[in-house]
């Protein structure tokens, strides 16, 4: 589950965010406790707690005292909006800059997109 590329707490937070964004974890769904994460993945409970605290700070999770952590209502929409923004900034923006640099016109782009959409639509 974990790799050496980023801190484990960040990987835990990213996995939970991915599950929320994909709908695997819905609004008000309970997530494993920090001790359950620690036991299941063989990590320090403080590492799991750091991930959970980050998600609480970001509004992805909320805590019910004595019951555990739950997915915040609206978290999926916020995460998807953030992913769309990052996609436009990191992928589409540079792609459009490159298209402009090599002489692909807006009409060419429109035609390409329309053809792709037609192929995807049943």
Buried (B, 14 or more C-beta within 10 A) or exposed (E): EBEEEEEBBBBBBBEBBEBBBEEEBEEEBEBBBBEEBBEEBEBEBEBBBBBBBBBBEBEBBBEEEEEBBBBBEEBBEBBEEEEEEEEEEEEEEEEBEEBEEEEBEEEEBEEEEEEEEEEEEE
